[in-house]
Amino acid sequence: MPQRLTFMDNATAGANAVLRSLRWRAGERIVIADCKDYGPLLAFVRS
């Protein structure tokens, strides 16, 4: 399945690409374990 792999500039870009590709509906929630050390992901999830 190499055709389904890609390289990203960094982990933030990869996480954003995945989260933005999902179809979120009103009222849905995301559960994250702990990202106090990973501010960009926390900022995206809160937006």
N, C-alpha and C positions, 0 to 999 in steps of 0.2 A: 503494500500500500504506500509506496513512496510518493505517489501522486497526491496523497492526502496530507502530506507534511509540508511545513513551511518554516523558514527562519524569520525571526523577528529581531528588531533592534535591541530589545531588552525585555525583561519580565513584565514590566508595566504595559508595554505595547501588546504583548501576547495576551495578558489578562483582559485588557480593554477590548481586544478583537473578539475574544470568546464571549465576554459578557454582552457586547453590543450585537452579536450575531443571534442571540436568543430573543425570542418573541415574548416580551414581558406583557402581562395583562394587568389591568388595575386591580389592586388588592393582593397581588402575589408578593411573596417575600423571599428574601435570600438569607440563608443562615451561614454565618462565617464564624469559624472557631476563634481565631485571634489574629488580628492584623495590626496591633498597636505599633509594630515596627515596620509596617508597610502602608504608609499614609496614602499613596495614590490609589490603592485598591479600596481603602476605607472611604475615601472621598467619592469614588465612583459609585460605590454601593449606597452611600447616603443620598446621592443626587437623584 
